[in-house]
Structure formats: structure tokens, C-alpha cells
């Protein structure tokens, strides 16, 4: 004999009208809907489908039917019809009809495990000692919510649950339908929990620029914020090395702009270029300044002056002049550019023009710490080291006396 049974799970009152919530959604793709047949006294284990990232709770329903009976509607369709999903996920709305089914008189016991090996052991021992939930009173229907708060079955690391079912029949076979639907929290689905956040903060502290910063904590917080907005944790973890490097560089710059210390980051490229020059690697130095500062709109006047100087050192005078003309057009008041222009004239048979520039600026300072005369002497020493023509140096130095 069979009977219709309507199983109602009441929750806290107050109905809202939306079909889904901005806080999350019922995942109707990665649901579990398994039908198993059990002989009298038999035990079986059903593993759920993998829960999506950000699953914070699940609703499950267990129904026992005879072979000629069918559920009136699936659990996921019932959940989708609920006016306010937050009523289940967060306890914010009225009564929820988790079951509206025909169930038979057969009964079963069940337990839920979080570990595959322990659930498999149940098949031979029948022990539910390590179950996160167990129902030892035989039932013919069941519907429950498992939340991270209040249930040992659910954590952010829970990938699957294992439903261990045992027939309570003495003679007859029975059919059991197990349905499990995950609730995905929108924020948690991005994978940023305390563990993964700390991983990114640790990464921020390994960056070369970190030791130069004044506001280290602010930078790490901003770095985490920018990166977690740009990627889910899984997306970031799956980047190939070149993508990861590019991404970290981009996020680093964004974070430093927010904390106002981006110039300290750019100084690292200048240091790299200077190191290359000291090793006589002119092409490498030029590439660093060109690709990392000028091409990426990070350059200041000093970078154009430096690039022109590197072209001079490598005797690429036409390129040096082109860079200087472009830079002076942007900022004609930067006297460092004027000094590099005077140096260029010195090596391109325009001595009188070089002298005119030196006469005009010889009493000024390149920056608060370096005078025009001091910088000229430093430049000439470097030119001598790089074996550039020295025949006009003394003529310029006499102008500076």
C-alpha cells in the first residue's frame, strides 16, 4: 500500500521575491541524483558529484519508492521554484517544500561520510563511528540542509559527500533515490579564503620592490585586493609561468599606484639597466629602458636622458639624437636632457653648439645633489672608460672653469 506524503521543512519567516540571490545560487549542473536498488539488509555507498568551488551548504533528499512509483518532482526543480533561495541558504524566508513526493512504506538507515575509505569500510563493518551525520532510526523519506556552520559535513574544502545507505527490509527489495543540490556562495566561489589570501600576501613579500617600500602592509593588502578582483584562486593557480609573471607585474604596479610608491618599482628597472651597462651589455640596458619604462608609459625625463646616454655609449648617435629631440619636445626645461644633447654634439662634430649649451647651463644643477659641472665630469669619465673619442673633452672643461 502506498500513500502520498508531503514533507515540509519550515524555515524562518519573511518571503522575498527573487528567484536567485546576489549572494549565491543553486548549482543545477553539479547535482547528484542517484537511484539505487537494495536487497533486504544490503548496504551501498553513493558518492556525490564534485561540489563546485564556493559550496557552503547542500540540501539533500532521500526517498524510498517501489519500482512502479516516481517522484512527483526533482529536488533541484523544487529548489528553483522557491521564491527566495536565501530562505534555505541563509534562513531568511518562509516555508520551503523540500519534498512533494510519493513515498513507499519501505525504510532504510543512512549515514554521511566525508572520507571515501571510511565510507567503504562501512560496507563491511556497518560502523558509523566516524560519520559526520547518521540516521539510525529507519526512515522512508528525509530532507535536510547541511551548512558549514553547524555541520561537521561541510567545510570549504569539502569536495564530495558519501551517503551510506542500509536497507531495513527483512525480505523485499527496495528502491532509494538520493538527491543532493549544492548552494554556491558567490564570494566563496572565487576561492579566496583565509588560507589562499595568506598565500598571496606571502607572495607579495617575495617581490624585489617589497624591501624598498615604506608602506609594506598597505602594499600587500592592495596587492591581494587587486589580484583577487582580477582572478579566482583557481584561475590564478592555473596560469602558465609567463602569464603568471605578467599578471604579477601588472598587479604590482596597480597596487603601488594605489599606495603612491610606484616610482620605487620603476627604480628597479633603472638599477637593472645600470647593472647591464656596468657589465658592458649596452643592448641589454637599452632594451630594459625602452621596453620596461618608455614603451609602458612609465618613463620620466631622466629615463629618456639615460636612454640617449646609452645610445651614445654604444655609438648609436642617430638614435640618441632622435630620443633627445622627442624628450626635449616634451620637456624643454629639463637640463639633464640639455647635457646629453651637448654630449651628442661633442661626438658628432658640432663642438661650437656643445660649448654654447655648456656656457648656458654650467652654473646650474642637474638635480639638488649634482651640479652641471660634476655631472659633466662623471659623463666624461664614463665616455673614456667606453673608449669614446676624448679629443674635445679639455675644450669643454675649459669652458666650465
C-alpha positions in Angstrom: 0.0 0.0 0.0 1.3 3.4 -1.0 0.5 6.9 0.1 1.2 10.5 -0.9 3.4 12.3 1.7 4.1 16.0 1.6 7.3 16.7 3.6 7.7 20.4 4.6 10.9 21.9 6.1 10.0 25.1 7.9 12.5 27.9 8.0 12.5 31.4 9.4 9.7 33.7 8.1 9.7 36.7 5.7 9.5 35.9 1.9 11.4 37.7 -0.7 10.6 37.7 -4.4 13.7 36.9 -6.4 14.5 33.5 -8.0 18.2 33.7 -7.2 20.2 35.7 -4.8 23.2 38.0 -5.5 24.9 36.1 -2.6 24.8 32.8 -4.4 22.8 30.2 -6.4 21.7 26.6 -6.5 24.0 24.8 -8.9 21.7 22.7 -11.0 24.5 21.3 -13.1 26.7 19.6 -10.4 23.8 17.9 -8.6 23.6 14.3 -7.5 20.5 12.3 -8.5 21.1 8.6 -7.9 18.7 5.7 -7.8 19.9 2.5 -6.2 18.2 -0.8 -5.5 18.9 -2.6 -2.3 18.2 -6.2 -1.4 17.0 -6.9 2.1 19.6 -5.8 4.6 22.1 -4.7 1.8 24.4 -1.7 2.2 25.6 0.7 -0.6 27.5 3.9 -0.7 26.7 6.8 -3.1 29.4 9.4 -3.8 28.0 12.8 -4.7 29.1 14.8 -7.8 32.1 17.1 -7.1 30.9 20.2 -5.4 31.8 23.5 -7.2 34.2 25.9 -5.7 32.4 28.0 -3.1 29.9 25.4 -2.0 28.9 26.5 1.6 26.0 24.2 2.1 23.9 21.5 0.4 20.3 20.3 0.5 19.7 16.6 0.2 16.7 14.4 -0.1 16.4 10.7 0.4 13.2 8.9 -0.8 12.2 5.3 -0.8 9.9 4.0 -3.6 8.7 0.8 -5.0 9.5 0.0 -8.6 6.2 1.4 -10.0 6.5 4.7 -8.2 8.1 8.0 -9.3 9.0 11.3 -7.7 6.5 14.0 -8.4 9.3 16.5 -9.0 13.1 16.5 -8.6 14.8 18.3 -5.7 16.6 20.8 -8.0 13.3 21.8 -9.7 11.7 22.3 -6.2 14.6 24.5 -5.1 14.5 26.5 -8.3 10.8 27.2 -7.7 11.4 28.6 -4.3 10.7 32.4 -4.3 13.7 33.2 -2.2 16.7 30.8 -2.2 18.2 32.7 0.7 15.5 31.2 2.8 17.3 27.9 2.6 20.9 29.2 2.3 20.7 31.8 5.0 17.5 31.3 6.9 15.8 34.5 5.6 12.5 33.3 4.2 9.4 31.3 5.0 8.4 27.7 4.4 10.2 25.6 1.9 8.6 22.5 0.3 11.7 20.2 0.0 9.6 17.2 -0.8 6.4 16.7 -2.6 6.6 13.1 -3.4 5.1 9.7 -3.4 7.0 7.5 -0.9 6.5 3.9 -0.1 6.4 2.1 3.2 10.0 0.7 2.8 12.6 2.1 5.2 16.3 2.5 5.4 19.0 3.8 7.7 21.8 6.0 6.4 25.0 7.8 7.4 27.0 10.5 5.7 30.8 10.4 5.5 33.4 12.9 4.2 36.1 10.3 3.5 35.9 7.6 0.8 38.0 5.0 2.7 35.9 5.3 5.8 32.7 5.1 3.9 33.9 2.0 2.1 34.7 0.4 5.4 31.1 0.9 6.3 30.2 -1.7 3.7 32.0 -4.4 5.6 31.7 -3.3 9.2 28.5 -1.4 9.2 30.1 1.1 11.7 29.1 4.7 11.5 31.5 5.9 14.3 33.3 8.4 12.0 30.2 9.6 10.1 29.6 13.3 10.1 25.8 12.6 10.3 23.9 9.4 10.9 20.3 8.4 10.9 19.9 5.1 12.9 16.2 5.2 13.1 14.7 3.8 9.9 13.0 6.3 7.6 11.2 6.2 4.3 12.0 9.8 3.4 14.4 12.5 4.6 15.3 16.1 3.6 17.9 18.2 5.3 20.3 21.1 4.9 24.0 20.8 5.7 25.7 24.1 6.4 29.3 24.9 7.2 28.1 26.5 10.4 26.6 23.7 12.5 27.5 20.7 10.5 30.7 18.6 10.6 29.9 17.5 7.0 30.6 20.9 5.3 33.8 22.9 5.1 35.2 25.0 2.2 37.5 22.0 1.4 34.6 19.5 1.2 34.8 18.1 -2.3 32.2 15.3 -2.0 30.0 13.6 0.5 29.4 9.8 0.7 25.9 8.6 1.5 25.9 5.1 3.1 22.5 3.5 2.8 21.4 0.3 4.5 18.1 -1.4 3.8 15.8 -2.0 6.7 13.7 -4.6 4.9 13.8 -8.2 6.1 12.6 -9.8 2.8 11.7 -7.4 0.0 14.0 -5.3 -2.3 13.7 -1.6 -2.1 14.5 1.4 -4.3 16.2 4.5 -2.9 16.5 7.9 -4.6 19.3 10.2 -3.3 19.4 13.8 -4.4 21.9 16.4 -3.4 22.0 20.0 -4.6 24.9 22.4 -3.7 24.4 26.1 -2.8 27.3 28.1 -4.2 28.2 31.3 -2.3 29.2 33.9 -4.9 32.1 35.3 -2.9 33.4 32.0 -1.7 33.2 30.6 -5.2 36.1 32.7 -6.2 38.3 30.6 -3.9 39.6 33.4 -1.7 39.5 32.2 1.9 41.9 33.0 4.7 44.4 30.3 3.6 44.5 31.4 -0.1 44.7 35.1 0.9 47.6 34.5 3.1 49.3 32.7 0.2 49.0 35.8 -1.9 50.2 38.1 0.9 53.3 35.9 1.3 53.8 36.2 -2.5 53.7 40.0 -2.3 56.5 39.9 0.3 58.8 38.0 -2.1 58.8 40.7 -4.7 62.0 42.7 -5.1 60.2 46.0 -4.7 58.8 45.0 -1.3 62.0 45.7 0.7 62.1 49.3 -0.8 58.6 50.2 0.4 57.6 52.4 3.3 54.0 51.2 3.5 54.6 47.4 3.2 51.3 46.3 4.8 49.3 48.7 2.7 51.0 47.4 -0.4 50.3 43.7 0.5 46.7 44.5 1.2 46.3 46.3 -2.1 48.2 43.6 -4.0 45.8 41.0 -2.6 42.7 43.1 -3.3 43.8 43.8 -7.0 44.7 40.2 -7.7 41.6 38.7 -6.1 39.4 41.0 -8.1 41.1 40.1 -11.3 41.2 36.3 -10.9 39.6 33.5 -9.0 42.1 31.5 -7.0 41.9 28.6 -9.4 42.3 30.9 -12.4 45.5 32.4 -10.9 46.8 29.0 -9.9 46.4 27.7 -13.4 48.3 30.5 -15.1 51.4 29.3 -17.0 54.7 30.9 -15.9 54.8 33.6 -18.5 51.2 34.5 -17.8 51.8 34.5 -14.0 54.8 36.7 -14.3 53.0 39.2 -16.5 50.0 39.2 -14.1 52.1 39.7 -11.0 53.9 42.7 -12.7 50.6 44.3 -13.7 49.0 43.8 -10.2 52.2 45.0 -8.5 52.1 48.3 -10.5 48.4 48.8 -9.8 48.9 48.2 -6.1 51.9 50.6 -5.9 49.9 53.3 -7.7 47.3 52.9 -5.0 49.8 53.3 -2.2 51.7 56.0 -4.1 55.1 54.2 -4.3 55.2 53.2 -8.0 58.4 55.1 -8.5 60.3 52.7 -6.3 59.1 49.9 -8.6 60.4 51.8 -11.7 63.7 52.4 -10.0 64.3 48.6 -10.1 64.3 48.7 -13.9 66.8 51.6 -13.8 69.0 49.6 -11.5 68.9 46.6 -13.8 69.8 48.8 -16.8 72.7 50.4 -14.9 73.9 46.9 -13.9 73.9 45.9 -17.5 75.9 49.0 -18.5 78.5 48.2 -15.8 78.9 44.8 -17.4 79.3 46.3 -20.9 75.9 45.0 -22.0 74.7 48.1 -23.9 72.0 46.3 -25.8 70.5 44.8 -22.7 70.5 48.2 -20.9 68.8 49.9 -23.9 66.2 47.1 -24.1 65.3 47.4 -20.4 64.8 51.2 -20.5 63.0 51.1 -23.8 60.7 48.1 -23.1 60.1 48.5 -19.3 59.9 52.3 -18.9 59.3 54.1 -22.2 57.1 51.6 -24.0 54.9 51.1 -20.9 54.5 54.9 -20.3 56.4 54.7 -17.1 59.3 56.9 -18.2 60.3 60.3 -16.8 62.7 62.8 -18.4 65.6 61.1 -16.7 64.8 57.8 -18.5 65.0 59.5 -21.9 68.2 61.1 -20.9 69.5 57.8 -19.7 68.5 56.0 -22.9 70.1 58.7 -25.0 73.3 58.3 -23.0 73.2 54.5 -23.5 73.0 55.1 -27.3 75.9 57.4 -27.0 78.0 54.8 -25.2 77.2 52.3 -27.9 78.0 54.9 -30.6 74.4 54.9 -32.0 74.4 58.6 -32.4 71.4 58.9 -34.7 69.2 57.0 -32.3 70.5 59.1 -29.4 69.5 62.3 -31.2 66.1 61.1 -32.1 65.4 60.2 -28.4 66.7 63.5 -27.2 64.6 65.5 -29.7 61.5 63.7 -28.6 62.2 64.1 -24.9 63.1 67.9 -25.2 59.8 68.4 -27.2 58.0 67.0 -24.1 60.1 68.9 -21.5 62.4 71.6 -22.7 63.2 72.7 -19.2 65.0 69.5 -18.1 68.6 70.5 -18.2 69.8 66.9 -18.0 68.4 66.5 -21.5 70.4 69.5 -22.5 73.6 68.0 -21.1 73.0 64.8 -23.1 72.4 66.9 -26.2 75.7 68.7 -25.5 77.4 65.3 -25.2 75.9 64.2 -28.5 77.1 67.4 -30.3 80.6 66.7 -28.9 80.7 63.3 -30.8 79.0 64.5 -34.0 81.4 67.3 -35.0 79.2 70.1 -33.5 81.7 71.4 -30.9 80.6 75.0 -31.0 77.0 74.1 -30.3 78.1 71.9 -27.5 80.1 74.8 -26.0 77.1 77.1 -26.2 75.0 74.7 -24.2 77.7 74.3 -21.5 78.1 78.1 -21.2 74.4 78.5 -20.7 73.9 75.8 -18.0 77.4 75.5 -16.3 76.3 77.2 -13.1 73.1 75.2 -12.7 72.3 71.9 -11.1 71.1 68.7 -12.8 69.3 67.8 -9.5 69.6 69.1 -5.9 72.7 67.0 -5.3 74.6 67.1 -8.6 75.8 70.2 -10.4 76.2 70.5 -14.1 80.0 70.6 -13.8 80.1 67.5 -11.6 77.8 65.5 -13.9 79.8 66.5 -17.0 83.0 65.2 -15.3 81.2 61.9 -14.5 80.0 61.6 -18.0 83.4 62.2 -19.5 84.9 59.6 -17.2 82.3 57.1 -18.4 82.9 58.0 -22.0 86.7 57.4 -21.6 86.0 54.0 -20.0 83.9 53.1 -23.0 86.6 54.4 -25.4 84.7 57.2 -27.0 86.8 60.0 -28.6 88.3 62.2 -25.9 90.0 64.9 -28.1 87.3 67.6 -27.3 87.0 66.9 -23.6 89.6 69.5 -22.5 88.0 72.2 -24.6 84.7 71.7 -22.8 86.3 71.6 -19.4 88.0 74.9 -20.1 84.5 76.4 -20.8 83.4 75.1 -17.4 86.3 76.7 -15.4 
